[in-house]
Amino acid sequence: MDARGGPLTVKTDMALIYASHDGQTRKVAFYLAEKLMDHGLVLTMDDLNAIPPSQQDMLEPEQIILLAPVRHGHHLSVMDRFVHKNRIILETKSLVVVSLNLTARKKGKDTPETNPYMRKWIKKLGIHPEIQAVFAGKLEYARYRWWEKQMIRVIMKITGGPTNLGANIDFTQWDRVDALAAQIALTHKKKKEQAA
Ligand SMILES: Cc1cc2nc3c(=O)[nH]c(=O)nc-3n(C[C@H](O)[C@H](O)[C@H](O)COP(=O)(O)O)c2cc1C
C-alpha cells in the first residue's frame, strides 16, 4: 500500500537478461545485478534457458542488459534468437551488451573494440548498444566432455594458457564488472536528469 492506501508500484529501471552454459555468465549476471541494486536501481532478471521474458515484461524498463558467453566461436544461439525475435522492442531501448569468452583474458583482446567475438557479434545482430563490455570467462576442465577438454587444451596451448587438466581458473576481471555497474548507473542517472 502507498501513503494514500493505493497499491504500491515500483518502477523497473532495467531488465537483465542472460544465457549461460557452464554458469560463469550467470555468476557475472548475479554479481552485476547486486552491484546495480547497490546503486539504487530496480531490475528484473531473466535466464533465457529458463523462462525468457515476454514482450510485455520488456515494455517498462528503459534499459536492457544482455549477457552471453562464447562457445565454439559463437555466442549462445538462444541469445541470438532472443534478439532477432524481439528486435523491434529492443530498438526502442538503451542496450547494454556483455560478452564472456576466454579470448578476453589476453591483453589486446579484452575490450569491446579489440575482442573479435564482440565485434562480429554486434555486426551479426545488427544492434546499436549504448554500452558494450567484454569479460574473460572461466576455465574449468573438469566440467568439460572428453572432446571439449581436448579442444580447449589445444586452444590454450596455442594461446599460452593453462593446459593442466586440473586447472580451474576464474579469469573474470571482477573490478571491471564493478566499473560496468557504475557506468550503467551513471548513464541511467543522466537520462533521468535529462527527462526531468
Ligand atoms: C566447449 C567450450 C567451447 C568454448 N569456445 C570458446 C571459444 O570459441 N572462444 C573463446 O574465447 N572461449 C570459448 N570458451 C570459453 C567460454 O566462453 C568460457 O568458459 C565462459 O566462461 C563460459 O560461460 P558460461 O559458464 O556462462 O557458459 C569455450 C568454453 C567451452 C566449455
The ligand as an SDF file (V2000), in Angstrom:
LIG
                    3D

 31 33  0  0  0  0  0  0  0  0999 V2000
   33.1130  -26.2150  -25.1350 C   0  0  0  0  0  0  0  0  0  0  0  0
   33.5950  -24.8010  -24.9540 C   0  0  0  0  0  0  0  0  0  0  0  0
   33.8770  -24.0210  -26.0620 C   0  0  0  0  0  0  0  0  0  0  0  0
   34.3640  -22.7090  -25.8910 C   0  0  0  0  0  0  0  0  0  0  0  0
   34.6730  -21.9690  -27.0040 N   0  0  0  0  0  0  0  0  0  0  0  0
   35.2450  -20.7670  -26.8420 C   0  0  0  0  0  0  0  0  0  0  0  0
   35.6660  -20.0320  -27.9890 C   0  0  0  0  0  0  0  0  0  0  0  0
   35.4620  -20.4240  -29.1340 O   0  0  0  0  0  0  0  0  0  0  0  0
   36.3070  -18.8410  -27.7730 N   0  0  0  0  0  0  0  0  0  0  0  0
   36.5400  -18.3600  -26.5060 C   0  0  0  0  0  0  0  0  0  0  0  0
   37.1450  -17.2880  -26.3890 O   0  0  0  0  0  0  0  0  0  0  0  0
   36.1070  -19.0120  -25.4050 N   0  0  0  0  0  0  0  0  0  0  0  0
   35.4780  -20.2020  -25.5470 C   0  0  0  0  0  0  0  0  0  0  0  0
   35.0570  -20.8970  -24.4510 N   0  0  0  0  0  0  0  0  0  0  0  0
   35.1980  -20.2900  -23.1240 C   0  0  0  0  0  0  0  0  0  0  0  0
   33.8590  -19.8020  -22.5600 C   0  0  0  0  0  0  0  0  0  0  0  0
   33.4280  -18.6570  -23.2460 O   0  0  0  0  0  0  0  0  0  0  0  0
   34.0340  -19.5200  -21.0660 C   0  0  0  0  0  0  0  0  0  0  0  0
   34.3750  -20.7140  -20.4240 O   0  0  0  0  0  0  0  0  0  0  0  0
   32.8210  -18.8990  -20.4190 C   0  0  0  0  0  0  0  0  0  0  0  0
   33.1360  -18.6090  -19.0690 O   0  0  0  0  0  0  0  0  0  0  0  0
   31.6080  -19.8030  -20.4980 C   0  0  0  0  0  0  0  0  0  0  0  0
   30.4950  -19.1540  -19.9310 O   0  0  0  0  0  0  0  0  0  0  0  0
   29.3350  -19.9380  -19.1910 P   0  0  0  0  0  0  0  0  0  0  0  0
   29.9950  -20.5990  -17.9840 O   0  0  0  0  0  0  0  0  0  0  0  0
   28.3700  -18.9100  -18.8060 O   0  0  0  0  0  0  0  0  0  0  0  0
   28.8050  -20.9520  -20.1400 O   0  0  0  0  0  0  0  0  0  0  0  0
   34.5610  -22.1900  -24.5860 C   0  0  0  0  0  0  0  0  0  0  0  0
   34.2510  -22.9920  -23.4870 C   0  0  0  0  0  0  0  0  0  0  0  0
   33.7750  -24.2670  -23.6490 C   0  0  0  0  0  0  0  0  0  0  0  0
   33.4810  -25.1060  -22.4350 C   0  0  0  0  0  0  0  0  0  0  0  0
  1  2  1  0
  2  3  1  0
  2 30  2  0
  3  4  2  0
  4  5  1  0
  4 28  1  0
  5  6  2  0
  6  7  1  0
  6 13  1  0
  7  8  2  0
  7  9  1  0
  9 10  1  0
 10 11  2  0
 10 12  1  0
 12 13  2  0
 13 14  1  0
 14 15  1  0
 14 28  1  0
 15 16  1  0
 16 17  1  0
 16 18  1  0
 18 19  1  0
 18 20  1  0
 20 21  1  0
 20 22  1  0
 22 23  1  0
 23 24  1  0
 24 25  2  0
 24 26  1  0
 24 27  1  0
 28 29  2  0
 29 30  1  0
 30 31  1  0
M  END
$$$$
